[in-house]
Amino acid sequence: MSPSLMVYVPAILCLFLLIHQVRRKHTSNLSLPPGPKGLPVLGNLLDLDGRQPWITFTQWASTHGNIIYCRLLGLPVVVLQSQEVAKALLENRSSIYSDRPPISTRKAIGSEFNTAQLRYSDEWRLHRRIFHQSFRPEAADAYLPTQLHKAHQLLQGIIETPERYQRHIELFASSVIMSAVYDYDAKPKDDPLLLAADKAIKVFVEVASTRTAIILETFPFLLKLPAWFPGATLKRLAIQSQKNSAAMVDIPFRYARERVMTATSNRCMISESYERIDSHNNSDEFELALKSSSATAFIGMPHSFSRATLT
């Protein structure tokens, strides 16, 4: 170890331990929900399944209930493990719990568009209004013919290649939302936009997983390392995620906007929203919110749907 590292590494460790002790002292006086015991400093980080954290949360809930407190690298985390609890707190008491903690890594990993990570603000309210107007129950009925058409394609694909049933279900979910959001008719096989989106989402999920996100929030200097630096894997992933996410957000939106401008678009989230853009004071702000919320709809709905269907 070089002399400089012999000085800086212990200093960083001491600083981290000091921060941990301050946080621990601050939370020790709070009335917290039950949860698993963790290790000093690391907390429950090693207990968490990094790729499928919901499995760990389900195991914890069987012992501690549906409101769980844990620590991840000293950061306090409360897990809501049932729909009833989430609705009671986040919907019925939304005036208290609507806000989200700040996420300092959003820009570095290319997730600035993600509505789910926005703080409670005018921007968040604009995103929410766009979602509500596009996917309220009476508006969602208009998408039923597309869902039926894609369901027929799903069944045909399963009949022809049953061994690829998981991929067929993923394609069904993605193509339905692509049609509803962008009026884009995805090809049944090797669609370029869906392949690009899948590539972006896989990298994004890896760099934005619970464990990785906690590490980056605790040690943000990891994203300031040069990409060539030995061991800077997270930095390289962040750069790739940022590049992929930009393409995933921009390309389908430009496609849909062009169809709207040339009056060739069918009913979709983009075309309906553009009909309301004149009523908004800042059209540039509205267009950015529309682009971001439509990308959020795409990455959220099909993948949560396919995962729920497969389980």
Buried (B, 14 or more C-beta within 10 A) or exposed (E): EEEEEEEEEEEEEEEBEEBBEEBBEEEEEEEBBEBBEBEEBBBBBEBBBBEEBEEBBEEBBEEBBBBBBBBBBBBBBEBBBEEEBBEEBEEEEEEEBBEEEEBEBBEBBBBBBBBEBBEEEEBBEBBBBBBEEBBEEEBEEEBEEBBEBBEEBBEEBBEEEEEBEEEBBBBBBBBBBBBBBBBBEBEBEEBEBBEBBBBBBEBBBBBBBBBBBBBBBBEEEBBEBEEEEEEBBBBBBBBBBBEBBBBBBEBBBEBBBEBBEEEEBEBBBBBBBBEEEEEBEEEEEBBBBBBBBBBBBBBBBBBEBBBEEEE
